[in-house]
Amino acid sequence: MYYHAVASVFSNAIWFLTMKEIVINDFSLDLFIPYTLGTVAGSLTGAKVSMRIEKWLDAKADSK
């Protein structure tokens, strides 16, 4: 989960800054922290739900 959180922060930070520069020049950097926290929380929640479903289904990777 730690790796997922760190990767999500970088991914969403790059998206936010790219959109700020390319698409919407008046994007305020004040929105960066709430946007990043919200997207990371959503991403971690989705990953946790996915892990619980895999555990419930007893899903395993095939070694072949």
Rosetta blueprint (number, residue, H / E / L):
1 M L
2 Y H
3 Y H
4 H H
5 A H
6 V H
7 A H
8 S H
9 V H
10 F H
11 S H
12 N H
13 A H
14 I H
15 W H
16 F H
17 L H
18 T H
19 M H
20 K H
21 E H
22 I H
23 V L
24 I L
25 N L
26 D L
27 F L
28 S L
29 L H
30 D H
31 L H
32 F H
33 I H
34 P H
35 Y H
36 T H
37 L H
38 G H
39 T H
40 V H
41 A H
42 G H
43 S H
44 L H
45 T H
46 G H
47 A H
48 K H
49 V H
50 S H
51 M H
52 R H
53 I H
54 E H
55 K H
56 W H
57 L H
58 D L
59 A L
60 K L
61 A L
62 D L
63 S L
64 K L
